[in-house]
């Protein structure tokens, strides 16, 4: 039994009909090596039934609410868990192109998850050209962050076509406390909330200048620096000044989504990094800056100042293994300028590299705890209503903390298999929102490639495939800097 953290609960609190907060991925499979040469929903259901105990947190556990919203919900094992209620199968119309697959995935990604069941869903998509099959799996962000999502997926996969030996399922079912116990714990939490909130405020206040949106308010930067000095933290690097300019993908998003997939050769990206310096992530950010710049410029909407990007960062490595296993979402974000305003690719790369280096230095000093700290400030019964009210009262046209989200996730360097079918590629699909912008680009390294998943608000960017093309062009542009 585990209670949701304040960050976990906020992923539930901010969810609306136009803004589901699940994260997902699309795997492309070669089922030729499967028995019968075809992967079926029945086989996947059996696989989940056999292995759900290896990833019990998101696969078997459901939410249990506290009466009157006095406290955050709990997770408990669903005694009626049945994978058949979570696994579905659909087919693509002929010829089964990748564009058709993306349209189906976009429609699936628009649908919220049923909160009365464990918060995940898997859809097997048949009929992809070349005899391939796709699998779309989504899990609510309240249940997992990016690292736990990867661990959940790993429970279903093997490193060879032959299935591995599995440990026995001997963990007893865990149930939430009784209603009286949940109410009692909620009242106790409410009693100590002022003290807990004051402690979180003291811990977070010196780093308020990192918080997207809040950092733009007059005096916040000076206040944070004064607190840093008073606490003897004069060596904390300053936060780069970031003001998100208006773009066509910032505003109040709608309920429709558009999706596109792509891949870049990881060895080429590493060759650029070795020649120009920096990290793989610096190259990725530079590629994104070039692609987004071209997209905006084509529409006459290119700002003369840099965009502002949020880059999610896992906090798990900063904590003990025991703490990482017990806690829920352990994620924060760095906020950095994205040099879309620079035309010269060499200058753009160096600027992106310098901005990322500054953001990393600051993040290392603060440990990125502002998201957790702010989430803990309000009493639980008020947190959800006030957060939803704030999001409704300040639509994205007027408040632009950031322009887009860009995430680069390390993945396995070797091929994986699902029930004997080789995973040819895996493309992550994340979240868009009024707060974070209508464009999210997530990159996962896998088996010698960088697999790219783009999700957009369809009314803002109806054709994200254009951005995939521009990322290809951006790679050629950087290669031109290192080749005679």
KAVEN-V555504 format. One record per residue. N is the residue number from 1. NEAR is the number of other ideal C-beta (glycine too) atoms within 8 Angstrom. Layout:
BEGIN
N & NEAR
N & NEAR
END
This chain:
BEGIN
1 & 9
2 & 9
3 & 9
4 & 14
5 & 12
6 & 12
7 & 12
8 & 13
9 & 16
10 & 11
11 & 13
12 & 15
13 & 10
14 & 12
15 & 9
16 & 7
17 & 5
18 & 6
19 & 12
20 & 10
21 & 12
22 & 13
23 & 13
24 & 14
25 & 15
26 & 15
27 & 12
28 & 13
29 & 14
30 & 10
31 & 13
32 & 7
33 & 9
34 & 12
35 & 4
36 & 4
37 & 6
38 & 7
39 & 12
40 & 8
41 & 9
42 & 6
43 & 10
44 & 15
45 & 11
46 & 8
47 & 11
48 & 14
49 & 8
50 & 7
51 & 11
52 & 13
53 & 8
54 & 8
55 & 13
56 & 10
57 & 11
58 & 14
59 & 12
60 & 9
61 & 13
62 & 11
63 & 11
64 & 10
65 & 6
66 & 14
67 & 8
68 & 5
69 & 9
70 & 12
71 & 13
72 & 11
73 & 12
74 & 14
75 & 15
76 & 12
77 & 11
78 & 10
79 & 5
80 & 4
81 & 9
82 & 6
83 & 10
84 & 6
85 & 6
86 & 11
87 & 14
88 & 8
89 & 10
90 & 9
91 & 7
92 & 13
93 & 6
94 & 5
95 & 5
96 & 10
97 & 8
98 & 8
99 & 7
100 & 11
101 & 14
102 & 13
103 & 9
104 & 12
105 & 15
106 & 14
107 & 9
108 & 12
109 & 15
110 & 9
111 & 7
112 & 7
113 & 12
114 & 5
115 & 7
116 & 4
117 & 10
118 & 11
119 & 13
120 & 14
121 & 10
122 & 12
123 & 12
124 & 15
125 & 16
126 & 9
127 & 8
128 & 14
129 & 8
130 & 4
131 & 7
132 & 11
133 & 13
134 & 13
135 & 13
136 & 14
137 & 12
138 & 14
139 & 14
140 & 14
141 & 12
142 & 13
143 & 14
144 & 13
145 & 11
146 & 12
147 & 9
148 & 11
149 & 13
150 & 10
151 & 9
152 & 15
153 & 11
154 & 9
155 & 11
156 & 10
157 & 10
158 & 10
159 & 8
160 & 6
161 & 7
162 & 6
163 & 6
164 & 7
165 & 3
166 & 8
167 & 5
168 & 4
169 & 5
170 & 4
171 & 5
172 & 4
173 & 6
174 & 9
175 & 7
176 & 8
177 & 8
178 & 5
179 & 6
180 & 6
181 & 8
182 & 16
183 & 12
184 & 8
185 & 11
186 & 12
187 & 9
188 & 8
189 & 11
190 & 12
191 & 6
192 & 8
193 & 10
194 & 6
195 & 7
196 & 10
197 & 12
198 & 8
199 & 8
200 & 13
201 & 10
202 & 7
203 & 8
204 & 13
205 & 10
206 & 11
207 & 11
208 & 13
209 & 10
210 & 12
211 & 10
212 & 11
213 & 10
214 & 9
215 & 14
216 & 8
217 & 7
218 & 3
219 & 6
220 & 12
221 & 9
222 & 7
223 & 10
224 & 13
225 & 10
226 & 8
227 & 10
228 & 11
229 & 9
230 & 6
231 & 7
232 & 5
233 & 9
234 & 6
235 & 5
236 & 10
237 & 8
238 & 6
239 & 11
240 & 9
241 & 4
242 & 13
243 & 7
244 & 10
245 & 9
246 & 5
247 & 11
248 & 8
249 & 13
250 & 12
251 & 10
252 & 7
253 & 13
254 & 8
255 & 5
256 & 9
257 & 12
258 & 14
259 & 16
260 & 12
261 & 14
262 & 11
263 & 9
264 & 13
265 & 9
266 & 11
267 & 7
268 & 10
269 & 14
270 & 9
271 & 10
272 & 14
273 & 13
274 & 6
275 & 8
276 & 12
277 & 5
278 & 10
279 & 7
280 & 11
281 & 9
282 & 13
283 & 15
284 & 13
285 & 16
286 & 15
287 & 13
288 & 14
289 & 14
290 & 16
291 & 13
292 & 15
293 & 12
294 & 11
295 & 12
296 & 13
297 & 9
298 & 6
299 & 7
300 & 5
301 & 8
302 & 9
303 & 12
304 & 4
305 & 6
306 & 11
307 & 14
308 & 16
309 & 15
310 & 13
311 & 16
312 & 10
313 & 10
314 & 10
315 & 12
316 & 8
317 & 5
318 & 5
319 & 9
320 & 5
321 & 5
322 & 6
323 & 8
324 & 10
325 & 6
326 & 6
327 & 9
328 & 11
329 & 12
330 & 11
331 & 12
332 & 12
333 & 12
334 & 12
335 & 15
336 & 14
337 & 11
338 & 17
339 & 12
340 & 12
341 & 9
342 & 8
343 & 3
344 & 6
345 & 12
346 & 7
347 & 9
348 & 15
349 & 15
350 & 8
351 & 11
352 & 14
353 & 13
354 & 8
355 & 14
356 & 15
357 & 9
358 & 11
359 & 13
360 & 9
361 & 9
362 & 14
363 & 13
364 & 7
365 & 10
366 & 12
367 & 8
368 & 12
369 & 12
370 & 13
371 & 11
372 & 12
373 & 12
374 & 10
375 & 12
376 & 10
377 & 9
378 & 8
379 & 8
380 & 16
381 & 10
382 & 8
383 & 14
384 & 12
385 & 8
386 & 9
387 & 11
388 & 11
389 & 8
390 & 8
391 & 11
392 & 7
393 & 5
394 & 7
395 & 9
396 & 12
397 & 6
398 & 5
399 & 8
400 & 12
401 & 12
402 & 15
403 & 14
404 & 15
405 & 18
406 & 15
407 & 13
408 & 12
409 & 11
410 & 4
411 & 10
412 & 6
413 & 7
414 & 6
415 & 7
416 & 12
417 & 14
418 & 15
419 & 10
420 & 11
421 & 14
422 & 10
423 & 15
424 & 7
425 & 11
426 & 13
427 & 14
428 & 14
429 & 14
430 & 12
431 & 13
432 & 15
433 & 10
434 & 10
435 & 11
436 & 12
437 & 16
438 & 12
439 & 16
440 & 15
441 & 13
442 & 15
443 & 14
444 & 13
445 & 13
446 & 12
447 & 9
448 & 7
449 & 11
450 & 12
451 & 16
452 & 14
453 & 17
454 & 15
455 & 14
456 & 16
457 & 14
458 & 11
459 & 8
460 & 12
461 & 14
462 & 7
463 & 7
464 & 13
465 & 9
466 & 8
467 & 14
468 & 13
469 & 8
470 & 13
471 & 15
472 & 10
473 & 11
474 & 15
475 & 13
476 & 8
477 & 10
478 & 16
479 & 11
480 & 8
481 & 12
482 & 9
483 & 5
484 & 1
END
